[in-house]
Amino acid sequence: MNVDIVAATAADLNEVLELLEHNHLPRAEIERHLGTLLVAREGERIVGCAAVELHGKAGLVRSVAVDLPHRGLGLGIQLTDAILALARSHGVKTVYLLTETAAGFFPRFGFRSIRREEVDPAVRRSVEFTKACPASAQAMRAELR
Ligand SMILES: CC(C)(COP(=O)(O)OP(=O)(O)OC[C@H]1O[C@@H](n2cnc3c(N)ncnc32)[C@H](O)[C@@H]1OP(=O)(O)O)[C@@H](O)C(=O)NCCC(=O)NCCS
């Protein structure tokens, strides 16, 4: 697998939106977070992505996705490690996420399930929390060191 994880550019947005749609993940406002969006690039193609929304010292990890043919090869782990490092570099201390299908994937990065009321209010006001993600999605939190 010859894949590079790099910062996304505006030219990547359409392909990222397609990837999110195929994976049934919210697309809302991803363009507002272009500066903290990473893509996994195989040649000309985007085969994965991950983003973090910055809300002061809190961050919302979102849009972690790997296309089907590239799953199970460690790319999801690499993307998540990279997005957490990026969050840390922006001074984020605590990261949150919402997931419907991957709650078992994130504990390896220190994420633990929490109740929505425990989520930082700035993150709870985000579109992803208020509108985009279904109420059934599991909230998770990790402290960044
Ligand atoms: C979750 C996802 C990003 C993982 O990507 P991936 O490249 O297949 O994962 P990796 O190869 O890096 O990691 C594989 C490990 O994670 C585990 N894993 C992968 N997807 C998982 C899931 N949905 N739930 C629980 N564990 C999962 C694998 O069993 C494997 O564990 P092991 O190392 O103990 O064998 C990918 O399945 C995906 O795009 N899912 C759909 C979108 C989604 O739900 N995103 C998360 C919400 S933001």
The ligand as an SDF file (V2000), in Angstrom:
LIG
                    3D

 48 50  0  0  0  0  0  0  0  0999 V2000
  -13.4360    2.6780   11.4280 C   0  0  0  0  0  0  0  0  0  0  0  0
  -12.5490    2.6600   10.1830 C   0  0  0  0  0  0  0  0  0  0  0  0
  -12.0490    4.0750    9.9150 C   0  0  0  0  0  0  0  0  0  0  0  0
  -11.3380    1.7380   10.4510 C   0  0  0  0  0  0  0  0  0  0  0  0
  -10.4870    1.8090    9.3550 O   0  0  0  0  0  0  0  0  0  0  0  0
   -9.4770    0.5920    8.9690 P   0  0  0  0  0  0  0  0  0  0  0  0
   -8.4480    1.1810    8.0690 O   0  0  0  0  0  0  0  0  0  0  0  0
  -10.2200   -0.5870    8.5000 O   0  0  0  0  0  0  0  0  0  0  0  0
   -8.8370    0.2520   10.3850 O   0  0  0  0  0  0  0  0  0  0  0  0
   -7.3630   -0.2600   10.6750 P   0  0  0  0  0  0  0  0  0  0  0  0
   -6.9840   -1.2760    9.6300 O   0  0  0  0  0  0  0  0  0  0  0  0
   -6.4340    0.8770   10.8760 O   0  0  0  0  0  0  0  0  0  0  0  0
   -7.5740   -0.9060   12.0870 O   0  0  0  0  0  0  0  0  0  0  0  0
   -7.9520   -2.1900   12.1830 C   0  0  0  0  0  0  0  0  0  0  0  0
   -8.3190   -2.5130   13.6160 C   0  0  0  0  0  0  0  0  0  0  0  0
   -9.4830   -1.7750   14.0020 O   0  0  0  0  0  0  0  0  0  0  0  0
  -10.5730   -2.6490   14.1830 C   0  0  0  0  0  0  0  0  0  0  0  0
  -11.7590   -2.0340   13.6010 N   0  0  0  0  0  0  0  0  0  0  0  0
  -11.9010   -1.5480   12.3430 C   0  0  0  0  0  0  0  0  0  0  0  0
  -13.1390   -1.0290   12.1850 N   0  0  0  0  0  0  0  0  0  0  0  0
  -13.7760   -1.2030   13.3640 C   0  0  0  0  0  0  0  0  0  0  0  0
  -15.0880   -0.8970   13.8170 C   0  0  0  0  0  0  0  0  0  0  0  0
  -16.0010   -0.2980   13.0340 N   0  0  0  0  0  0  0  0  0  0  0  0
  -15.4040   -1.2130   15.1050 N   0  0  0  0  0  0  0  0  0  0  0  0
  -14.5110   -1.8160   15.9060 C   0  0  0  0  0  0  0  0  0  0  0  0
  -13.2450   -2.1360   15.5290 N   0  0  0  0  0  0  0  0  0  0  0  0
  -12.8910   -1.8390   14.2670 C   0  0  0  0  0  0  0  0  0  0  0  0
  -10.1850   -3.9180   13.4400 C   0  0  0  0  0  0  0  0  0  0  0  0
  -10.8540   -5.0360   13.9630 O   0  0  0  0  0  0  0  0  0  0  0  0
   -8.6960   -3.9760   13.6820 C   0  0  0  0  0  0  0  0  0  0  0  0
   -8.4320   -4.4210   14.9910 O   0  0  0  0  0  0  0  0  0  0  0  0
   -7.1090   -5.2810   15.3270 P   0  0  0  0  0  0  0  0  0  0  0  0
   -5.9460   -4.3580   15.0500 O   0  0  0  0  0  0  0  0  0  0  0  0
   -7.2880   -5.5980   16.7660 O   0  0  0  0  0  0  0  0  0  0  0  0
   -7.1550   -6.4380   14.4050 O   0  0  0  0  0  0  0  0  0  0  0  0
  -13.2860    2.1030    8.9490 C   0  0  0  0  0  0  0  0  0  0  0  0
  -13.8410    0.8600    9.2800 O   0  0  0  0  0  0  0  0  0  0  0  0
  -14.3950    2.9990    8.4190 C   0  0  0  0  0  0  0  0  0  0  0  0
  -14.1590    3.8470    7.5550 O   0  0  0  0  0  0  0  0  0  0  0  0
  -15.6480    2.8190    8.9160 N   0  0  0  0  0  0  0  0  0  0  0  0
  -16.8120    3.5670    8.4320 C   0  0  0  0  0  0  0  0  0  0  0  0
  -16.8090    4.9850    8.9100 C   0  0  0  0  0  0  0  0  0  0  0  0
  -16.8870    5.1110   10.4240 C   0  0  0  0  0  0  0  0  0  0  0  0
  -17.6680    4.4480   11.0830 O   0  0  0  0  0  0  0  0  0  0  0  0
  -16.0400    6.0320   10.9880 N   0  0  0  0  0  0  0  0  0  0  0  0
  -15.9690    6.2930   12.4080 C   0  0  0  0  0  0  0  0  0  0  0  0
  -16.8750    7.3770   12.8720 C   0  0  0  0  0  0  0  0  0  0  0  0
  -16.1240    8.9900   12.8040 S   0  0  0  0  0  0  0  0  0  0  0  0
  1  2  1  0
  2  3  1  0
  2  4  1  0
  2 36  1  0
  4  5  1  0
  5  6  1  0
  6  7  2  0
  6  8  1  0
  6  9  1  0
  9 10  1  0
 10 11  2  0
 10 12  1  0
 10 13  1  0
 13 14  1  0
 14 15  1  0
 15 16  1  0
 15 30  1  0
 16 17  1  0
 17 18  1  0
 17 28  1  0
 18 19  1  0
 18 27  1  0
 19 20  2  0
 20 21  1  0
 21 22  1  0
 21 27  2  0
 22 23  1  0
 22 24  2  0
 24 25  1  0
 25 26  2  0
 26 27  1  0
 28 29  1  0
 28 30  1  0
 30 31  1  0
 31 32  1  0
 32 33  2  0
 32 34  1  0
 32 35  1  0
 36 37  1  0
 36 38  1  0
 38 39  2  0
 38 40  1  0
 40 41  1  0
 41 42  1  0
 42 43  1  0
 43 44  2  0
 43 45  1  0
 45 46  1  0
 46 47  1  0
 47 48  1  0
M  END
$$$$
